[in-house]
């Protein structure tokens, strides 16, 4: 029997990996997907995006119920959370989509190979060999999509009190108090979830503002709303130590004024970023170059080693987002198949944070645009002036448009407020098509909708918003 040599073998079955394998198969390539865990889906499906957003939806519904009288609904006072039902519902969603992935592998005839895959060296005669638990898998092209792990503060290990994104998703009960270290997307999402569930939240960020990757105005608005919600937030604050106590944990930290404080809580969540999973996968046996564990690639995700690509959380210089890895996988599969492929541009990637209020952004912040030498014009439209926002009782936040002053090209859009994570899609398309403010000011938006706020936001760049 002839030895199988795949056209493409993907190491890692998360969003980047399984998307790459599926698209490769759709384009007529013989594809294999190598996965070390028992189930496909990676961090995103099992302990990341999907279960987290499931809890966020529960939190949103609970917030609505608590404000039911405001909507003219009575008789729901004293509504209680059934934590087991919430957790079971989250698990069912994950299980449904896990089964869906298994079906997609069969439908597209992707061979799924169980085990930890590592490179044995560079390509020989145009074929790369991967060692999967002693079994050698051969392919003309290999895609590394091994994902990332949560970073931990020095000297700490995750347990029942010191939590990462994994442990906090499977708590046996809702904690009375929680300290969140790190105010990036993961930190503010869990702070938002558990505040809605009634937990006392303290949020600590080392950098000068919450969600530091976002536009500065968005960070200021989130801080304002979090304070209004009763989330105690510290910025430009250094955590000195985390200690276990009789009943929980104690976190000692230094605030910007140089004063040291200590705070006790039942649990602490460490959300200080993620490390690439590239140890032990055989990079040292190749010419592949890396920076602090992140793999360097060209615009089509090819490494310094011919026939070997890298996608997802392990790629240097790219945000660690599921949709980034997935699109990179599509680019690689298309390129390998000899089809049209368009490289992923860093300034065309939408960022979404699903806290309350939601955040959606794409393109350049105002500060970044100015640093790059653009003369900018900025428009801002508050949701308080949008009729649909009034209907759904969600007035916090705004839409901010950063545009080139000379040509009117949209350089970036930054949204904080209701359904921001959905509204941002229009802006991604606008940037992808290099749309101008003038064109978007004459694009009809339905009334009354939240998306209508986009029309006012683009118009506000020229001071011509109708509703403000």
LOKE-364243 format. One record per residue (C-alpha): residue in three letters; z, y, x. Coordinates in Angstrom, 2 decimals, decimal comma. Example, Ala and Ser with C-alpha at 12.3 -4.5 7.8 and 13.67 -1.06 7.14 Angstrom:
2
{'ALA' {7,80 -4,50 12,30}}
{'SER' {7,14 -1,06 13,67}}
END
This chain:
468
{'UNK' {0,00 0,00 0,00}}
{'UNK' {-0,98 3,39 1,40}}
{'UNK' {1,80 5,72 2,48}}
{'UNK' {2,33 8,66 0,12}}
{'UNK' {1,66 12,04 1,68}}
{'UNK' {2,43 14,83 -0,77}}
{'UNK' {0,47 18,04 -0,90}}
{'UNK' {3,75 19,87 -1,26}}
{'UNK' {7,40 18,79 -1,02}}
{'UNK' {10,13 21,16 -2,15}}
{'UNK' {13,68 20,83 -0,80}}
{'UNK' {16,08 22,12 -3,46}}
{'UNK' {15,92 21,83 -7,25}}
{'UNK' {17,13 25,28 -8,32}}
{'UNK' {14,98 27,89 -10,13}}
{'UNK' {12,86 28,57 -7,05}}
{'UNK' {12,38 24,92 -6,19}}
{'UNK' {11,63 23,46 -9,60}}
{'UNK' {9,34 26,37 -10,50}}
{'UNK' {7,37 25,86 -7,29}}
{'UNK' {7,03 22,12 -7,90}}
{'UNK' {5,92 22,57 -11,51}}
{'UNK' {3,31 25,21 -10,67}}
{'UNK' {2,02 23,11 -7,77}}
{'UNK' {1,56 20,15 -10,11}}
{'UNK' {-0,14 22,36 -12,71}}
{'UNK' {-2,62 23,41 -10,03}}
{'UNK' {-3,52 19,81 -9,22}}
{'UNK' {-1,30 19,23 -6,18}}
{'UNK' {0,76 16,07 -5,69}}
{'UNK' {4,30 17,41 -5,63}}
{'UNK' {7,76 16,10 -4,80}}
{'UNK' {11,11 17,75 -5,49}}
{'UNK' {14,04 16,76 -3,30}}
{'UNK' {17,54 17,45 -4,69}}
{'UNK' {20,95 16,56 -3,20}}
{'UNK' {22,90 16,94 -6,47}}
{'UNK' {22,79 14,54 -9,40}}
{'UNK' {21,10 17,08 -11,65}}
{'UNK' {18,33 19,62 -11,23}}
{'UNK' {18,91 23,30 -11,93}}
{'UNK' {20,91 24,51 -8,95}}
{'UNK' {23,60 27,18 -8,99}}
{'UNK' {21,85 29,25 -11,67}}
{'UNK' {21,83 26,62 -14,37}}
{'UNK' {25,14 24,88 -13,63}}
{'UNK' {27,56 27,45 -12,19}}
{'UNK' {25,70 30,76 -12,27}}
{'UNK' {23,33 32,66 -14,54}}
{'UNK' {23,28 30,41 -17,60}}
{'UNK' {26,96 29,53 -18,15}}
{'UNK' {28,02 33,07 -17,21}}
{'UNK' {25,67 34,65 -19,73}}
{'UNK' {26,84 32,16 -22,36}}
{'UNK' {30,40 33,43 -21,87}}
{'UNK' {29,16 37,02 -21,95}}
{'UNK' {27,60 36,39 -25,36}}
{'UNK' {30,90 34,96 -26,63}}
{'UNK' {32,66 38,05 -25,28}}
{'UNK' {30,17 40,34 -27,02}}
{'UNK' {30,63 38,57 -30,36}}
{'UNK' {34,42 38,75 -29,99}}
{'UNK' {34,23 42,49 -29,28}}
{'UNK' {32,20 42,95 -32,48}}
{'UNK' {34,76 40,96 -34,48}}
{'UNK' {37,62 43,07 -33,11}}
{'UNK' {35,77 46,16 -34,38}}
{'UNK' {34,76 44,58 -37,71}}
{'UNK' {36,48 47,23 -39,84}}
{'UNK' {34,26 49,85 -38,25}}
{'UNK' {31,28 47,95 -39,65}}
{'UNK' {32,84 47,64 -43,11}}
{'UNK' {33,84 43,99 -42,67}}
{'UNK' {37,42 43,19 -43,64}}
{'UNK' {39,60 40,12 -43,63}}
{'UNK' {39,00 39,07 -40,04}}
{'UNK' {42,18 40,58 -38,60}}
{'UNK' {43,96 38,28 -36,19}}
{'UNK' {40,83 36,34 -35,26}}
{'UNK' {41,62 34,02 -32,37}}
{'UNK' {39,55 32,58 -29,55}}
{'UNK' {39,18 28,81 -29,37}}
{'UNK' {38,73 28,42 -25,62}}
{'UNK' {37,82 24,73 -25,81}}
{'UNK' {35,03 25,45 -28,30}}
{'UNK' {33,75 28,28 -26,10}}
{'UNK' {33,72 26,02 -23,04}}
{'UNK' {32,13 23,14 -24,95}}
{'UNK' {29,41 25,47 -26,26}}
{'UNK' {28,67 26,69 -22,75}}
{'UNK' {28,44 23,09 -21,51}}
{'UNK' {26,04 22,11 -24,30}}
{'UNK' {23,68 24,94 -23,33}}
{'UNK' {23,69 23,78 -19,70}}
{'UNK' {23,15 20,15 -20,69}}
{'UNK' {20,25 21,06 -22,99}}
{'UNK' {18,39 22,86 -20,24}}
{'UNK' {19,20 20,20 -17,66}}
{'UNK' {17,52 17,64 -19,90}}
{'UNK' {14,66 20,09 -20,34}}
{'UNK' {14,09 20,14 -16,58}}
{'UNK' {14,03 16,34 -16,43}}
{'UNK' {11,38 16,39 -19,17}}
{'UNK' {9,31 19,00 -17,30}}
{'UNK' {9,34 16,86 -14,15}}
{'UNK' {8,00 13,87 -16,10}}
{'UNK' {5,49 16,00 -18,03}}
{'UNK' {4,06 17,49 -14,84}}
{'UNK' {4,27 14,24 -12,84}}
{'UNK' {6,53 15,71 -10,17}}
{'UNK' {8,28 13,00 -8,13}}
{'UNK' {12,02 13,72 -8,00}}
{'UNK' {13,67 12,33 -4,87}}
{'UNK' {17,47 12,21 -4,73}}
{'UNK' {19,27 13,08 -1,50}}
{'UNK' {19,92 15,74 1,12}}
{'UNK' {16,63 16,69 2,76}}
{'UNK' {16,33 17,89 6,35}}
{'UNK' {13,36 18,64 8,55}}
{'UNK' {12,69 16,24 11,42}}
{'UNK' {10,57 18,72 13,34}}
{'UNK' {7,31 20,69 13,15}}
{'UNK' {4,17 19,38 11,52}}
{'UNK' {2,34 16,62 13,37}}
{'UNK' {-1,35 16,22 12,61}}
{'UNK' {-0,86 18,59 9,69}}
{'UNK' {2,01 16,60 8,13}}
{'UNK' {5,69 17,59 7,94}}
{'UNK' {8,33 14,86 7,69}}
{'UNK' {11,62 15,25 5,83}}
{'UNK' {14,55 12,88 6,27}}
{'UNK' {16,16 12,19 2,88}}
{'UNK' {19,18 9,96 3,45}}
{'UNK' {17,21 7,84 5,94}}
{'UNK' {14,05 7,77 3,87}}
{'UNK' {11,14 9,68 5,35}}
{'UNK' {9,18 11,89 2,96}}
{'UNK' {5,87 13,25 4,24}}
{'UNK' {3,98 16,29 3,01}}
{'UNK' {1,18 18,60 4,08}}
{'UNK' {3,37 21,55 3,09}}
{'UNK' {7,13 21,88 2,75}}
{'UNK' {9,05 24,53 0,83}}
{'UNK' {12,71 25,11 1,67}}
{'UNK' {14,62 26,24 -1,41}}
{'UNK' {18,18 25,20 -0,64}}
{'UNK' {19,97 28,15 -2,27}}
{'UNK' {23,32 29,70 -1,43}}
{'UNK' {27,09 29,34 -1,69}}
{'UNK' {29,74 31,89 -2,61}}
{'UNK' {31,24 33,67 0,39}}
{'UNK' {35,00 33,41 0,81}}
{'UNK' {37,35 35,88 2,46}}
{'UNK' {38,53 34,72 5,92}}
{'UNK' {41,46 32,33 5,76}}
{'UNK' {41,07 31,57 2,06}}
{'UNK' {39,93 28,43 0,27}}
{'UNK' {38,99 28,10 -3,36}}
{'UNK' {41,57 26,37 -5,55}}
{'UNK' {43,16 26,73 -8,99}}
{'UNK' {44,25 30,33 -8,27}}
{'UNK' {41,74 31,63 -5,72}}
{'UNK' {38,44 31,36 -7,57}}
{'UNK' {34,70 31,63 -6,91}}
{'UNK' {31,95 31,67 -9,52}}
{'UNK' {32,38 27,88 -9,79}}
{'UNK' {36,10 27,65 -10,56}}
{'UNK' {36,23 30,63 -12,91}}
{'UNK' {33,69 28,98 -15,21}}
{'UNK' {35,88 25,96 -15,86}}
{'UNK' {39,37 27,44 -16,26}}
{'UNK' {41,56 25,37 -18,61}}
{'UNK' {42,75 28,54 -20,35}}
{'UNK' {42,14 32,29 -20,34}}
{'UNK' {44,32 33,93 -17,66}}
{'UNK' {46,66 36,73 -18,67}}
{'UNK' {45,72 38,68 -15,55}}
{'UNK' {42,88 38,56 -13,03}}
{'UNK' {42,12 40,49 -9,84}}
{'UNK' {38,41 40,64 -9,01}}
{'UNK' {37,50 41,31 -5,37}}
{'UNK' {33,95 42,64 -5,18}}
{'UNK' {32,20 44,85 -7,73}}
{'UNK' {28,64 43,62 -7,39}}
{'UNK' {26,89 41,91 -10,31}}
{'UNK' {29,09 38,79 -10,27}}
{'UNK' {32,33 40,73 -10,02}}
{'UNK' {31,66 43,23 -12,80}}
{'UNK' {30,27 40,54 -15,12}}
{'UNK' {33,40 38,42 -14,92}}
{'UNK' {35,61 41,50 -15,11}}
{'UNK' {33,78 42,44 -18,32}}
{'UNK' {33,95 38,91 -19,81}}
{'UNK' {37,64 38,38 -19,28}}
{'UNK' {38,58 41,92 -20,33}}
{'UNK' {36,91 41,21 -23,67}}
{'UNK' {38,89 37,97 -23,89}}
{'UNK' {42,14 39,92 -23,43}}
{'UNK' {42,83 39,47 -19,71}}
{'UNK' {44,36 42,32 -17,71}}
{'UNK' {41,72 43,12 -15,09}}
{'UNK' {41,94 44,81 -11,69}}
{'UNK' {38,64 45,36 -9,88}}
{'UNK' {38,57 46,08 -6,12}}
{'UNK' {35,45 47,16 -4,21}}
{'UNK' {35,24 47,86 -0,47}}
{'UNK' {32,21 50,16 -0,77}}
{'UNK' {32,41 53,68 -2,26}}
{'UNK' {31,30 52,70 -5,77}}
{'UNK' {30,95 49,91 -8,30}}
{'UNK' {27,61 48,04 -8,33}}
{'UNK' {26,71 49,68 -5,00}}
{'UNK' {23,10 48,45 -5,09}}
{'UNK' {22,41 50,52 -8,21}}
{'UNK' {21,56 54,21 -8,58}}
{'UNK' {24,63 56,36 -7,98}}
{'UNK' {24,55 57,78 -11,52}}
{'UNK' {24,69 54,24 -12,92}}
{'UNK' {27,72 53,45 -10,75}}
{'UNK' {29,52 56,56 -11,99}}
{'UNK' {28,81 55,71 -15,62}}
{'UNK' {29,99 52,12 -15,22}}
{'UNK' {33,23 53,31 -13,63}}
{'UNK' {33,75 55,75 -16,51}}
{'UNK' {33,18 53,10 -19,18}}
{'UNK' {35,26 50,47 -17,37}}
{'UNK' {38,15 52,93 -17,21}}
{'UNK' {37,70 53,59 -20,94}}
{'UNK' {37,82 49,82 -21,54}}
{'UNK' {41,07 49,57 -19,57}}
{'UNK' {39,65 47,90 -16,47}}
{'UNK' {41,60 49,23 -13,50}}
{'UNK' {39,03 49,90 -10,78}}
{'UNK' {39,50 50,70 -7,10}}
{'UNK' {36,58 51,71 -4,86}}
{'UNK' {36,44 52,28 -1,11}}
{'UNK' {39,42 49,96 -1,00}}
{'UNK' {40,10 47,27 1,59}}
{'UNK' {41,79 43,99 0,74}}
{'UNK' {44,36 43,24 3,43}}
{'UNK' {45,61 39,84 2,29}}
{'UNK' {45,75 37,41 -0,60}}
{'UNK' {48,91 35,34 -1,00}}
{'UNK' {49,98 32,60 -3,36}}
{'UNK' {53,15 33,39 -5,28}}
{'UNK' {55,41 31,31 -7,50}}
{'UNK' {53,38 32,10 -10,60}}
{'UNK' {50,00 33,19 -9,25}}
{'UNK' {48,66 35,41 -6,48}}
{'UNK' {49,46 38,72 -4,83}}
{'UNK' {46,72 40,91 -3,38}}
{'UNK' {47,60 43,62 -0,89}}
{'UNK' {45,04 46,39 -0,41}}
{'UNK' {44,61 49,84 1,15}}
{'UNK' {43,19 52,67 -0,98}}
{'UNK' {41,04 55,56 0,33}}
{'UNK' {44,11 57,75 0,87}}
{'UNK' {45,44 55,22 3,37}}
{'UNK' {48,24 53,98 1,13}}
{'UNK' {48,90 50,29 0,81}}
{'UNK' {49,46 48,70 -2,59}}
{'UNK' {50,17 45,20 -3,83}}
{'UNK' {49,15 43,72 -7,16}}
{'UNK' {50,22 40,45 -8,76}}
{'UNK' {48,07 38,37 -11,09}}
{'UNK' {47,64 34,82 -12,35}}
{'UNK' {44,27 34,43 -10,63}}
{'UNK' {42,01 36,16 -8,15}}
{'UNK' {38,21 35,95 -8,18}}
{'UNK' {36,46 36,42 -4,85}}
{'UNK' {32,97 37,84 -5,51}}
{'UNK' {31,93 39,24 -2,13}}
{'UNK' {28,41 37,86 -1,84}}
{'UNK' {26,68 34,58 -1,08}}
{'UNK' {25,81 32,69 2,11}}
{'UNK' {22,46 30,94 2,66}}
{'UNK' {22,56 27,14 2,65}}
{'UNK' {20,58 26,55 5,82}}
{'UNK' {23,06 24,64 7,98}}
{'UNK' {22,08 21,08 8,77}}
{'UNK' {18,57 21,21 7,30}}
{'UNK' {16,81 20,87 10,66}}
{'UNK' {15,80 24,45 11,39}}
{'UNK' {16,85 23,93 15,00}}
{'UNK' {14,09 21,34 15,39}}
{'UNK' {11,41 23,86 14,48}}
{'UNK' {10,16 27,34 15,41}}
{'UNK' {11,56 28,77 12,19}}
{'UNK' {13,35 32,07 12,84}}
{'UNK' {16,49 33,14 11,05}}
{'UNK' {18,89 36,07 10,85}}
{'UNK' {22,52 35,18 10,10}}
{'UNK' {21,29 32,04 8,42}}
{'UNK' {18,60 33,78 6,35}}
{'UNK' {15,06 32,60 7,05}}
{'UNK' {12,38 35,08 8,11}}
{'UNK' {9,03 34,74 6,34}}
{'UNK' {5,78 36,62 5,94}}
{'UNK' {4,73 38,18 2,62}}
{'UNK' {3,52 34,80 1,35}}
{'UNK' {6,87 33,18 2,21}}
{'UNK' {5,51 31,25 5,22}}
{'UNK' {7,92 30,77 8,10}}
{'UNK' {7,05 30,91 11,81}}
{'UNK' {6,35 27,20 11,51}}
{'UNK' {2,90 26,34 10,10}}
{'UNK' {3,01 24,42 6,79}}
{'UNK' {6,69 25,32 6,13}}
{'UNK' {7,70 27,97 3,60}}
{'UNK' {11,04 29,34 2,39}}
{'UNK' {11,92 30,80 -1,01}}
{'UNK' {14,96 32,00 -2,95}}
{'UNK' {18,44 32,91 -1,78}}
{'UNK' {17,78 31,81 1,82}}
{'UNK' {15,03 34,38 2,46}}
{'UNK' {15,93 37,39 4,63}}
{'UNK' {15,53 40,83 3,08}}
{'UNK' {15,24 39,73 -0,54}}
{'UNK' {17,83 39,95 -3,33}}
{'UNK' {19,47 36,66 -4,27}}
{'UNK' {18,20 36,41 -7,84}}
{'UNK' {16,88 33,39 -9,73}}
{'UNK' {13,77 35,20 -10,93}}
{'UNK' {12,94 36,22 -7,36}}
{'UNK' {13,08 32,63 -6,13}}
{'UNK' {11,03 31,45 -9,10}}
{'UNK' {8,24 33,97 -8,50}}
{'UNK' {8,25 33,22 -4,77}}
{'UNK' {7,80 29,56 -5,70}}
{'UNK' {4,79 30,43 -7,85}}
{'UNK' {3,32 32,48 -5,01}}
{'UNK' {3,69 29,60 -2,54}}
{'UNK' {2,29 26,96 -4,88}}
{'UNK' {-0,68 29,18 -5,71}}
{'UNK' {-1,34 29,96 -2,05}}
{'UNK' {-1,16 26,30 -1,02}}
{'UNK' {-3,53 25,37 -3,87}}
{'UNK' {-6,02 27,99 -2,74}}
{'UNK' {-5,58 30,05 -5,89}}
{'UNK' {-4,96 33,78 -6,37}}
{'UNK' {-1,48 34,77 -5,27}}
{'UNK' {0,19 38,16 -5,15}}
{'UNK' {3,16 38,65 -2,78}}
{'UNK' {6,55 39,57 -4,20}}
{'UNK' {7,28 43,25 -3,62}}
{'UNK' {10,89 44,23 -3,07}}
{'UNK' {10,47 47,42 -5,11}}
{'UNK' {9,04 45,58 -8,11}}
{'UNK' {11,99 43,25 -8,64}}
{'UNK' {14,14 43,93 -11,73}}
{'UNK' {17,88 43,78 -11,26}}
{'UNK' {20,00 42,91 -14,30}}
{'UNK' {23,78 42,98 -14,63}}
{'UNK' {25,11 41,60 -17,90}}
{'UNK' {28,45 43,34 -18,12}}
{'UNK' {29,33 45,68 -20,98}}
{'UNK' {27,59 48,11 -20,77}}
{'UNK' {24,55 46,25 -19,44}}
{'UNK' {22,60 47,46 -16,42}}
{'UNK' {18,87 47,05 -15,79}}
{'UNK' {16,96 48,63 -12,91}}
{'UNK' {13,70 48,44 -11,01}}
{'UNK' {12,10 50,41 -8,20}}
{'UNK' {13,61 53,14 -6,09}}
{'UNK' {16,90 54,88 -6,74}}
{'UNK' {16,83 58,66 -6,62}}
{'UNK' {18,49 58,64 -3,19}}
{'UNK' {16,10 56,00 -1,79}}
{'UNK' {13,05 57,87 -3,07}}
{'UNK' {14,19 61,06 -1,33}}
{'UNK' {14,97 59,17 1,88}}
{'UNK' {11,39 57,86 1,89}}
{'UNK' {10,09 61,43 1,73}}
{'UNK' {9,13 61,61 -1,93}}
{'UNK' {9,45 64,89 -3,76}}
{'UNK' {11,00 63,61 -6,95}}
{'UNK' {11,40 64,70 -10,53}}
{'UNK' {14,16 63,01 -12,52}}
{'UNK' {14,52 62,57 -16,26}}
{'UNK' {17,59 61,25 -18,04}}
{'UNK' {18,05 60,38 -21,70}}
{'UNK' {21,45 59,41 -23,16}}
{'UNK' {21,77 56,58 -25,68}}
{'UNK' {24,04 58,89 -27,70}}
{'UNK' {20,82 60,64 -28,82}}
{'UNK' {19,06 57,41 -29,85}}
{'UNK' {19,17 56,51 -33,53}}
{'UNK' {19,19 52,72 -33,02}}
{'UNK' {22,09 53,06 -30,59}}
{'UNK' {23,97 54,86 -33,36}}
{'UNK' {23,13 52,09 -35,82}}
{'UNK' {24,56 49,42 -33,51}}
{'UNK' {27,55 51,58 -32,50}}
{'UNK' {26,65 51,57 -28,81}}
{'UNK' {26,51 55,10 -27,44}}
{'UNK' {27,51 54,72 -23,80}}
{'UNK' {24,96 55,00 -21,03}}
{'UNK' {21,52 56,42 -20,41}}
{'UNK' {18,00 55,80 -19,14}}
{'UNK' {17,13 57,51 -15,86}}
{'UNK' {13,54 57,85 -14,63}}
{'UNK' {12,71 58,69 -11,01}}
{'UNK' {9,13 59,96 -10,64}}
{'UNK' {6,90 61,42 -7,96}}
{'UNK' {6,73 65,18 -8,56}}
{'UNK' {3,13 65,60 -7,40}}
{'UNK' {1,34 62,74 -9,14}}
{'UNK' {3,86 61,74 -11,80}}
{'UNK' {3,93 58,08 -10,68}}
{'UNK' {7,05 56,28 -11,83}}
{'UNK' {9,04 55,27 -8,74}}
{'UNK' {12,11 53,77 -10,39}}
{'UNK' {13,93 53,35 -13,69}}
{'UNK' {17,67 52,81 -14,05}}
{'UNK' {19,27 51,89 -17,36}}
{'UNK' {22,92 51,46 -18,31}}
{'UNK' {23,66 50,82 -21,94}}
{'UNK' {22,77 48,55 -24,89}}
{'UNK' {20,22 45,83 -24,12}}
{'UNK' {19,44 47,35 -20,73}}
{'UNK' {18,57 43,90 -19,36}}
{'UNK' {15,83 43,54 -21,98}}
{'UNK' {14,57 47,13 -21,90}}
{'UNK' {13,91 47,01 -18,16}}
{'UNK' {10,93 44,65 -18,61}}
{'UNK' {8,74 47,52 -19,84}}
{'UNK' {9,59 49,45 -16,68}}
{'UNK' {8,70 46,53 -14,40}}
{'UNK' {5,25 46,42 -16,00}}
{'UNK' {4,92 50,20 -15,66}}
{'UNK' {5,65 50,07 -11,93}}
{'UNK' {3,45 47,01 -11,41}}
{'UNK' {0,53 48,90 -12,98}}
{'UNK' {1,42 52,12 -11,14}}
{'UNK' {1,80 53,98 -14,41}}
{'UNK' {2,44 57,71 -14,51}}
{'UNK' {4,88 59,66 -16,62}}
{'UNK' {1,93 61,32 -18,38}}
{'UNK' {0,58 57,94 -19,50}}
{'UNK' {3,95 56,67 -20,68}}
{'UNK' {4,70 59,88 -22,59}}
{'UNK' {1,73 59,02 -24,80}}
{'UNK' {2,60 55,34 -25,23}}
{'UNK' {3,81 54,79 -28,80}}
{'UNK' {7,22 53,16 -29,18}}
{'UNK' {8,38 51,88 -32,57}}
{'UNK' {11,09 53,76 -34,47}}
{'UNK' {13,97 53,18 -34,76}}
{'UNK' {14,43 51,05 -31,63}}
{'UNK' {16,38 51,16 -28,40}}
{'UNK' {13,04 50,98 -26,57}}
{'UNK' {12,16 54,29 -28,19}}
{'UNK' {14,67 55,73 -25,75}}
{'UNK' {12,16 54,90 -23,02}}
{'UNK' {9,69 57,37 -24,54}}
{'UNK' {12,34 60,09 -24,54}}
{'UNK' {13,37 59,20 -20,99}}
{'UNK' {9,83 59,47 -19,62}}
{'UNK' {9,32 62,72 -21,55}}
{'UNK' {12,58 64,11 -20,17}}
{'UNK' {11,08 64,10 -16,66}}
{'UNK' {9,13 67,18 -17,79}}
{'UNK' {11,93 68,47 -19,99}}
{'UNK' {10,05 67,47 -23,12}}
{'UNK' {12,29 64,85 -24,72}}
{'UNK' {12,06 65,14 -28,52}}
{'UNK' {15,56 63,87 -29,30}}
{'UNK' {17,57 65,76 -26,71}}
END
